[in-house]
Amino acid sequence: MRSVTVKNIHKGFNSKEVLAGVSFAFSEGRRLALVGENGGGKSTLLKILTGRMKADSGEILGLDNDCAYVSQDFTGKDSETPLNFLTRRSPSLPKAIRMLADSGFEIGKDGQRLSDVHCGDLSGGEKKKLEIAVGLANGSRFIVLDEPENHLDYQTIEWLVAVLSEFRGGLMFVSHDQYLVDQLSDTVLELEGGHITVYSMKYGEYLDEKNRQVSGKTRNWIAEKKAIERLRCSLEMMKLRAKRNSDTAATYQQAKRRLAVRIDSHGKNPSHTGGSPKVSLSRGIDQKRGKLIASIDRMSFGYGSKSVFYEASAELRFGEKVVLFGRNGSGKSTLVKLITGELKPQTGTARMGPQIQWQFMTQDHLANLDTQSTPLDVFVGVVRWTESRSRSCLAQYGIGADIVRNPLWTLSGGQQARFKLALIFAQDPEFLILDEPTNHVDPMTWEAVVEAVKGYSGTVLAVTHDREFVDAIAGRLWVMENRKITVYDGNLSEYLQG
């Protein structure tokens, strides 16, 4: 059985050391979940482990270039076709295509869609499936995944869990999806302050251990809240399996009752904790209930021979919080582009109301920004606030004095997300479009974003596969299926139960 040893890895950026002597080992058959705060060095460690970044010092023994890597971002070219990407990246093209089809990617008759479209026209979920297919199909004995759940719908996440559960090699991953972490990990690596602490236990046991290490009723309450969120996600997956297999129905009902008891005994947060980002949205937007924000009327649209929408209709009014829900490739991101005018319908209309002040948080947090500039310079230039006020605002989002003068490109994925949220929220939009807003963010930032959106008086249209986020903020779903938009009043859990 092969094993990998990581010895005394150091890595710093701009005089800040993010890895300060990291050491650990893992072997075939082990499943390591790497956890830690945004900007703590998780992605840096994975890139060093897989040879995509050089450490300042230290060594890695036993890997011998036999390690697949699934990046948190798409590594292909928008101008190439999926077939070009697979051919260029995978040593086993037939296996990669088969894996891609199994993930739910629409390859078309005889695989025609693989060569008929460009990667730039794919949804975020479809691009992620390409990355995963290449990573899983190359036959490596070790696999490293950086937030593989980003952009994936819940059916694909369950498929990914099933595939990785059958993998007999060594697995190491970063994920903010509690269901995925619970199902896959047998060891937790906690990266904090540049050092690794190894917990040879399941993630739930790790949370219990961390809970014992801290004191206070508030910490206990937070740990229990995370456990409840984790159980809720597991229960959703269990319900889907129960529908397909009646033998698991009794187990599902028992788990459902246990969850209800924990929720009932959880109670309210006894106090507010410090140290987490404090995201806030303007409360001073003029309340204009009923004002038309966006309208889709008998709208049809497609890419080439693929029809995405056919005579679809829906309306969005001021103050509503709507989440687009559907499988990867069902047209969620396309609909946003149609509403904002980036794309034009082939028939019918998709438009925004007149004089709507709107902001769009794209999946690429640094799109249309100068990545060589600093967060402070970009923020001051866009919002036109004083430097002092801008620094104070950015600090509330976790962009502190230690990184506010660093180039944007050096920020971690989570830090980039926090910065983009700060930049958007500071402009007081009455209509906020969020495309996967919780990708890359740590649990504390996630909770802060949820509270901000819930307290926001304007209109929200969100594209997200984060089940907990949907349940927390959505008053209505636009379900994308059969080329139509079905409006459902309620949250995701209620919709799935229906």
C-alpha positions as CSV (number, residue, x, y, z in Angstrom):
1,M,0.0,0.0,0.0
2,R,1.5,3.3,-1.1
3,S,1.6,6.3,1.2
4,V,2.4,10.0,0.9
5,T,4.4,12.0,3.5
6,V,4.3,15.8,3.6
7,K,7.2,17.2,5.6
8,N,7.6,20.7,7.0
9,I,6.1,22.6,4.1
10,H,6.5,26.4,4.2
11,K,4.9,28.9,1.9
12,G,4.5,32.7,2.1
13,F,3.1,35.5,0.0
14,N,4.1,39.1,0.3
15,S,5.9,38.5,3.6
16,K,2.9,36.6,5.0
17,E,3.5,33.0,5.8
18,V,0.4,30.9,5.1
19,L,2.0,27.5,5.6
20,A,4.3,27.4,8.5
21,G,5.7,23.9,8.7
22,V,2.9,21.7,7.5
23,S,3.4,18.0,8.0
24,F,1.1,15.0,7.7
25,A,0.8,11.6,6.0
26,F,-1.9,9.7,4.2
27,S,-2.1,6.4,2.3
28,E,-4.3,4.6,-0.2
29,G,-7.7,4.0,1.3
30,R,-7.6,7.1,3.5
31,R,-10.1,10.0,3.0
32,L,-8.9,13.4,4.3
33,A,-11.1,16.5,4.6
34,L,-9.0,19.7,4.7
35,V,-10.8,22.4,6.7
36,G,-9.9,25.9,7.7
37,E,-10.9,29.6,7.3
38,N,-10.9,31.4,3.9
39,G,-7.4,32.6,3.0
40,G,-5.9,30.1,5.5
41,G,-3.9,28.3,2.8
42,K,-6.1,25.3,1.9
43,S,-5.9,25.7,-1.9
44,T,-2.3,26.6,-1.7
45,L,-1.5,23.4,0.1
46,L,-3.4,21.3,-2.5
47,K,-1.6,23.0,-5.4
48,I,1.8,22.3,-3.7
49,L,0.8,18.7,-3.1
50,T,-0.1,18.2,-6.8
51,G,2.9,20.1,-8.1
52,R,1.1,23.1,-9.4
53,M,2.9,25.5,-7.0
54,K,6.3,25.3,-5.4
55,A,6.8,25.4,-1.7
56,D,9.4,27.8,-0.2
57,S,10.8,24.8,1.7
58,G,9.9,21.3,2.8
59,E,9.3,18.1,0.8
60,I,6.6,15.6,-0.4
61,L,7.6,12.0,-0.5
62,G,5.8,9.0,-2.2
63,L,3.5,10.9,-4.6
64,D,5.6,10.3,-7.8
65,N,3.4,12.4,-10.0
66,D,0.6,9.9,-9.5
67,C,-2.1,12.3,-8.3
68,A,-5.2,13.7,-10.0
69,Y,-6.3,17.2,-9.3
70,V,-9.8,18.7,-9.6
71,S,-9.5,22.5,-9.4
72,Q,-12.2,24.7,-7.9
73,D,-12.2,26.7,-11.1
74,F,-12.4,25.7,-14.7
75,T,-8.9,25.2,-16.2
76,G,-9.9,24.8,-19.8
77,K,-10.3,27.4,-22.5
78,D,-13.7,29.0,-23.4
79,S,-12.7,28.8,-27.1
80,E,-12.2,25.0,-27.1
81,T,-14.9,22.3,-27.3
82,P,-15.5,19.8,-24.5
83,L,-14.0,17.1,-26.7
84,N,-10.8,19.2,-27.2
85,F,-10.6,19.7,-23.4
86,L,-11.1,15.9,-22.7
87,T,-8.6,14.9,-25.4
88,R,-6.0,17.3,-24.2
89,R,-6.4,16.5,-20.5
90,S,-7.3,12.8,-20.2
91,P,-5.1,9.8,-20.9
92,S,-8.2,7.7,-21.4
93,L,-10.7,9.6,-23.5
94,P,-13.4,6.8,-23.6
95,K,-13.4,6.5,-19.8
96,A,-13.6,10.3,-19.4
97,I,-16.5,10.6,-21.8
98,R,-18.3,7.7,-20.0
99,M,-17.7,9.4,-16.7
100,L,-19.0,12.7,-18.0
101,A,-22.2,11.1,-19.3
102,D,-22.7,9.3,-15.9
103,S,-22.5,12.7,-14.2
104,G,-25.5,13.9,-16.1
105,F,-23.7,16.0,-18.7
106,E,-25.7,16.1,-21.9
107,I,-23.3,14.7,-24.5
108,G,-25.9,14.5,-27.3
109,K,-26.6,11.7,-29.8
110,D,-23.3,9.8,-30.5
111,G,-21.5,12.4,-28.4
112,Q,-22.2,15.2,-30.9
113,R,-22.6,18.0,-28.4
114,L,-19.0,17.4,-27.2
115,S,-17.8,18.9,-30.5
116,D,-20.7,21.2,-31.4
117,V,-20.4,23.7,-28.5
118,H,-17.6,25.7,-27.0
119,C,-16.7,25.5,-23.3
120,G,-17.5,29.2,-23.0
121,D,-21.2,28.4,-23.7
122,L,-21.4,25.8,-20.9
123,S,-23.0,26.4,-17.5
124,G,-20.8,26.5,-14.4
125,G,-22.0,23.0,-13.5
126,E,-21.2,21.6,-16.9
127,K,-17.6,23.0,-16.7
128,K,-17.2,21.5,-13.2
129,K,-18.3,18.1,-14.6
130,L,-15.6,18.3,-17.2
131,E,-13.0,18.9,-14.5
132,I,-14.3,16.0,-12.4
133,A,-14.5,13.6,-15.3
134,V,-10.9,14.2,-16.2
135,G,-9.8,13.9,-12.6
136,L,-11.6,10.7,-12.0
137,A,-10.8,9.0,-15.3
138,N,-7.0,9.3,-15.3
139,G,-6.3,6.2,-13.2
140,S,-4.3,7.9,-10.4
141,R,-3.9,6.3,-7.0
142,F,-4.4,9.6,-5.3
143,I,-7.0,12.2,-6.0
144,V,-7.1,15.8,-4.7
145,L,-10.3,17.9,-5.1
146,D,-10.7,21.6,-4.3
147,E,-14.4,22.4,-3.6
148,P,-15.8,19.9,-6.1
149,E,-19.4,20.7,-5.1
150,N,-19.2,24.2,-6.6
151,H,-21.9,24.7,-9.3
152,L,-23.2,21.1,-9.0
153,D,-26.9,20.3,-8.5
154,Y,-27.8,17.9,-5.6
155,Q,-28.2,14.9,-7.9
156,T,-24.7,15.3,-9.2
157,I,-23.3,15.7,-5.7
158,E,-24.9,12.4,-4.7
159,W,-23.4,10.8,-7.9
160,L,-20.0,12.1,-7.0
161,V,-20.2,10.8,-3.5
162,A,-21.2,7.4,-4.8
163,V,-18.2,7.3,-7.2
164,L,-15.7,8.5,-4.7
165,S,-17.0,6.1,-2.1
166,E,-15.9,3.3,-4.5
167,F,-12.5,4.7,-5.0
168,R,-9.8,2.6,-3.2
169,G,-6.9,5.1,-3.5
170,G,-6.0,8.0,-1.3
171,L,-8.5,10.9,-1.3
172,M,-7.9,14.5,0.0
173,F,-10.4,17.3,-0.5
174,V,-11.6,20.7,0.5
175,S,-15.4,21.2,0.6
176,H,-18.0,23.4,2.2
177,D,-20.8,20.9,1.5
178,Q,-21.6,19.2,4.8
179,Y,-23.2,16.1,3.2
180,L,-20.2,15.5,1.0
181,V,-17.7,15.9,3.9
182,D,-19.8,13.6,6.1
183,Q,-20.1,10.9,3.6
184,L,-16.5,10.8,2.4
185,S,-14.1,11.7,5.1
186,D,-12.5,9.5,7.7
187,T,-9.9,12.0,8.8
188,V,-10.0,15.7,9.3
189,L,-6.9,18.0,8.7
190,E,-7.4,21.3,10.4
191,L,-5.3,24.1,8.8
192,E,-5.1,27.0,11.3
193,G,-2.4,29.6,11.7
194,G,-0.2,27.9,9.1
195,H,-0.1,24.6,10.9
196,I,-1.9,21.2,10.5
197,T,-3.7,19.4,13.3
198,V,-4.8,15.8,12.4
199,Y,-8.0,14.4,13.8
200,S,-8.3,10.7,13.0
201,M,-12.1,10.7,13.1
202,K,-15.2,11.4,11.0
203,Y,-16.2,15.1,10.5
204,G,-19.1,14.9,12.9
205,E,-16.8,13.5,15.6
206,Y,-14.3,16.3,14.8
207,L,-17.0,18.9,15.4
208,D,-17.8,17.3,18.7
209,E,-14.2,17.4,19.6
210,K,-13.8,21.0,18.7
211,N,-16.9,21.7,20.7
212,R,-15.2,20.2,23.8
213,Q,-12.1,22.3,23.2
214,V,-14.0,25.6,23.5
215,S,-16.2,26.9,26.3
216,G,-19.4,28.9,26.5
217,K,-23.0,28.4,25.6
218,T,-22.7,30.3,22.3
219,R,-19.9,28.0,21.0
220,N,-22.1,25.0,21.9
221,W,-25.0,26.6,20.1
222,I,-23.0,27.1,16.9
223,A,-21.7,23.6,16.9
224,E,-25.2,22.2,17.3
225,K,-26.4,24.4,14.5
226,K,-23.8,23.1,12.2
227,A,-24.6,19.5,13.2
228,I,-28.3,20.2,12.5
229,E,-27.5,21.6,9.1
230,R,-25.4,18.6,8.4
231,L,-28.2,16.2,9.4
232,R,-30.7,18.2,7.3
233,C,-28.6,17.8,4.2
234,S,-28.1,14.0,4.9
235,L,-31.9,13.7,5.4
236,E,-32.6,15.2,2.0
237,M,-30.4,12.7,0.3
238,M,-31.9,9.8,2.4
239,K,-35.4,10.9,1.3
240,L,-34.4,10.7,-2.4
241,R,-33.1,7.1,-1.8
242,A,-36.2,6.2,0.2
243,K,-38.4,7.1,-2.9
244,R,-36.4,4.7,-5.0
245,N,-36.1,1.9,-2.4
246,S,-39.0,1.3,0.1
247,D,-36.6,-0.7,2.4
248,T,-35.0,2.6,3.5
249,A,-38.3,4.4,4.2
250,A,-38.4,3.4,7.9
251,T,-34.8,4.5,8.4
252,Y,-35.6,7.9,6.8
253,Q,-38.6,8.4,9.1
254,Q,-36.5,7.6,12.2
255,A,-33.8,10.1,11.1
256,K,-36.5,12.7,10.4
257,R,-37.9,12.3,13.9
258,R,-34.4,12.6,15.5
259,L,-33.7,15.8,13.5
260,A,-37.0,17.3,14.6
261,V,-36.1,16.6,18.3
262,R,-32.7,18.3,17.8
263,I,-34.2,21.3,16.1
264,D,-36.8,21.7,18.9
265,S,-34.2,21.5,21.6
266,H,-31.7,23.8,19.9
267,G,-33.4,27.1,20.8
268,K,-32.1,30.6,19.9
269,N,-28.5,31.8,19.9
270,P,-27.8,32.9,23.4
271,S,-25.5,35.7,22.3
272,H,-23.7,37.1,19.3
273,T,-20.2,36.0,18.5
274,G,-17.4,38.2,17.4
275,G,-14.8,37.7,14.7
276,S,-17.1,36.8,11.8
277,P,-17.7,39.0,8.8
278,K,-20.6,41.4,9.4
279,V,-22.2,41.8,6.0
280,S,-24.9,44.4,5.7
281,L,-27.2,45.6,3.0
282,S,-28.9,48.9,2.7
283,R,-32.2,49.1,4.6
284,G,-33.1,52.5,3.1
285,I,-34.3,51.3,-0.3
286,D,-37.7,52.8,-1.1
287,Q,-40.3,50.2,-0.5
288,K,-42.3,49.8,-3.7
289,R,-44.1,46.6,-3.3
290,G,-45.6,45.3,-6.5
291,K,-43.1,47.3,-8.7
292,L,-42.1,45.1,-11.7
293,I,-38.5,44.2,-11.6
294,A,-38.2,41.7,-14.4
295,S,-40.6,40.1,-16.8
296,I,-40.3,37.0,-19.0
297,D,-43.2,36.6,-21.5
298,R,-43.6,33.6,-23.8
299,M,-39.9,33.7,-24.3
300,S,-38.0,31.1,-26.4
301,F,-34.2,30.7,-26.7
302,G,-31.7,28.1,-27.7
303,Y,-28.1,27.5,-28.6
304,G,-27.8,26.1,-32.2
305,S,-30.1,23.1,-32.3
306,K,-30.5,22.9,-28.5
307,S,-33.7,24.6,-27.3
308,V,-33.3,25.9,-23.7
309,F,-36.6,27.7,-23.3
310,Y,-39.9,27.5,-25.2
311,E,-42.5,30.1,-24.5
312,A,-41.5,30.4,-20.9
313,S,-43.1,33.1,-18.7
314,A,-42.6,34.5,-15.2
315,E,-42.6,37.8,-13.3
316,L,-40.4,39.2,-10.5
317,R,-41.7,41.9,-8.3
318,F,-40.0,44.3,-5.8
319,G,-39.1,42.7,-2.5
320,E,-39.3,39.1,-3.7
321,K,-36.5,36.7,-3.0
322,V,-36.4,34.0,-5.7
323,V,-34.0,31.2,-6.3
324,L,-33.6,29.5,-9.7
325,F,-33.7,25.7,-9.3
326,G,-32.9,23.0,-11.8
327,R,-30.3,20.5,-13.0
328,N,-27.0,21.6,-14.4
329,G,-27.5,22.9,-18.0
330,S,-31.2,23.6,-17.5
331,G,-30.8,27.2,-18.3
332,K,-30.4,29.1,-15.0
333,S,-27.4,31.2,-16.0
334,T,-28.8,31.6,-19.4
335,L,-32.0,33.1,-18.0
336,V,-30.0,35.6,-16.0
337,K,-28.2,36.7,-19.1
338,L,-31.5,37.1,-20.9
339,I,-32.9,39.2,-18.1
340,T,-29.8,41.5,-18.0
341,G,-29.8,41.9,-21.7
342,E,-26.5,40.0,-22.3
343,L,-28.5,37.6,-24.5
344,K,-31.6,38.2,-26.6
345,P,-34.6,35.9,-26.9
346,Q,-35.4,34.4,-30.2
347,T,-39.1,35.0,-29.6
348,G,-41.0,36.6,-26.8
349,T,-39.4,39.0,-24.3
350,A,-37.1,38.9,-21.3
351,R,-36.5,42.3,-19.8
352,M,-35.9,44.3,-16.7
353,G,-38.2,47.1,-15.6
354,P,-37.4,50.7,-16.4
355,Q,-34.7,52.5,-14.3
356,I,-33.9,49.5,-12.1
357,Q,-30.7,49.9,-10.0
358,W,-29.2,46.4,-10.1
359,Q,-26.0,44.6,-9.3
360,F,-24.8,41.2,-10.5
361,M,-22.5,38.9,-8.5
362,T,-21.1,36.6,-11.2
363,Q,-19.5,33.2,-10.6
364,D,-16.2,34.8,-11.6
365,H,-15.8,37.2,-8.7
366,L,-13.0,39.2,-10.4
367,A,-14.6,39.5,-13.8
368,N,-14.2,43.0,-15.3
369,L,-11.8,44.0,-12.5
370,D,-8.1,44.8,-12.7
371,T,-6.7,41.9,-10.8
372,Q,-3.3,43.7,-10.4
373,S,-5.1,46.4,-8.3
374,T,-5.7,46.1,-4.6
375,P,-9.1,45.6,-3.0
376,L,-8.8,49.1,-1.4
377,D,-8.0,50.8,-4.7
378,V,-10.8,49.1,-6.6
379,F,-13.3,49.7,-3.8
380,V,-12.5,53.4,-3.5
381,G,-12.6,53.8,-7.3
382,V,-16.0,52.2,-7.7
383,V,-17.9,53.3,-4.6
384,R,-16.2,56.7,-4.3
385,W,-15.9,56.5,-0.5
386,T,-13.0,57.9,1.6
387,E,-10.2,55.5,2.2
388,S,-11.0,55.3,5.9
389,R,-14.7,54.4,5.3
390,S,-13.7,51.9,2.6
391,R,-11.2,50.2,4.9
392,S,-13.8,49.9,7.6
393,C,-16.4,48.4,5.2
394,L,-13.9,45.9,3.8
395,A,-12.8,44.9,7.3
396,Q,-16.4,43.9,8.0
397,Y,-16.2,41.4,5.2
398,G,-13.0,39.9,6.4
399,I,-10.7,41.9,4.1
400,G,-8.4,43.2,6.8
401,A,-5.4,45.5,6.9
402,D,-3.1,42.5,6.2
403,I,-4.5,41.9,2.7
404,V,-6.3,45.1,1.7
405,R,-3.2,46.4,-0.1
406,N,-2.4,43.0,-1.8
407,P,-3.2,42.5,-5.5
408,L,-6.7,41.0,-6.1
409,W,-5.3,38.0,-7.8
410,T,-3.4,36.9,-4.6
411,L,-6.7,36.6,-2.6
412,S,-8.1,33.2,-2.0
413,G,-11.4,32.1,-3.6
414,G,-13.3,32.9,-0.4
415,Q,-11.6,36.3,0.0
416,Q,-12.5,37.2,-3.5
417,A,-16.1,36.3,-2.8
418,R,-16.1,38.4,0.3
419,F,-14.6,41.4,-1.6
420,K,-17.2,41.1,-4.4
421,L,-20.0,41.0,-1.9
422,A,-18.6,44.1,-0.2
423,L,-18.3,45.9,-3.5
424,I,-21.8,45.0,-4.6
425,F,-23.6,45.7,-1.3
426,A,-22.0,49.1,-0.9
427,Q,-23.7,50.3,-4.1
428,D,-27.2,49.9,-2.6
429,P,-28.9,48.1,-5.5
430,E,-32.7,47.6,-5.4
431,F,-32.3,44.4,-7.4
432,L,-29.5,42.0,-6.5
433,I,-28.6,39.0,-8.8
434,L,-26.4,36.4,-7.1
435,D,-24.8,33.6,-9.1
436,E,-23.5,30.9,-6.7
437,P,-22.9,33.5,-3.9
438,T,-21.8,30.9,-1.3
439,N,-19.1,29.2,-3.4
440,H,-15.7,29.3,-1.7
441,V,-17.0,30.9,1.5
442,D,-16.3,29.5,5.0
443,P,-19.2,28.7,7.4
444,M,-18.9,32.0,9.3
445,T,-19.1,34.1,6.1
446,W,-21.9,31.9,4.8
447,E,-24.0,32.7,7.9
448,A,-23.2,36.4,7.6
449,V,-24.3,36.5,3.9
450,V,-27.5,34.6,4.8
451,E,-28.4,37.1,7.5
452,A,-27.7,40.0,5.2
453,V,-29.8,38.7,2.3
454,K,-32.7,37.8,4.7
455,G,-32.7,41.4,6.0
456,Y,-32.4,43.0,2.6
457,S,-35.5,45.0,1.6
458,G,-34.8,44.9,-2.1
459,T,-35.3,42.1,-4.7
460,V,-33.1,39.0,-4.9
461,L,-32.7,36.6,-7.8
462,A,-30.2,33.8,-6.9
463,V,-28.7,30.9,-8.8
464,T,-27.4,28.4,-6.2
465,H,-27.1,24.7,-5.5
466,D,-26.5,25.3,-1.8
467,R,-29.6,23.7,-0.3
468,E,-29.3,25.3,3.1
469,F,-28.9,28.8,1.5
470,V,-32.0,28.2,-0.6
471,D,-34.1,27.2,2.4
472,A,-32.7,30.1,4.4
473,I,-33.5,33.0,2.0
474,A,-36.0,31.8,-0.7
475,G,-39.7,32.7,-0.5
476,R,-40.2,31.4,-4.0
477,L,-38.6,29.0,-6.5
478,W,-38.5,29.3,-10.2
479,V,-38.1,25.7,-11.2
480,M,-36.4,25.1,-14.6
481,E,-37.7,22.0,-16.3
482,N,-39.1,21.0,-19.7
483,R,-37.9,24.3,-21.1
484,K,-40.4,26.2,-18.9
485,I,-40.3,28.2,-15.7
486,T,-42.6,26.8,-13.0
487,V,-43.2,29.2,-10.1
488,Y,-43.3,27.5,-6.7
489,D,-44.2,29.4,-3.5
490,G,-42.0,28.0,-0.8
491,N,-38.5,26.8,-0.1
492,L,-36.5,23.8,-1.5
493,S,-37.3,21.4,1.3
494,E,-41.0,22.0,0.9
495,Y,-40.7,21.6,-2.9
496,L,-38.7,18.3,-2.6
497,Q,-41.3,17.0,-0.1
498,G,-44.0,17.7,-2.5
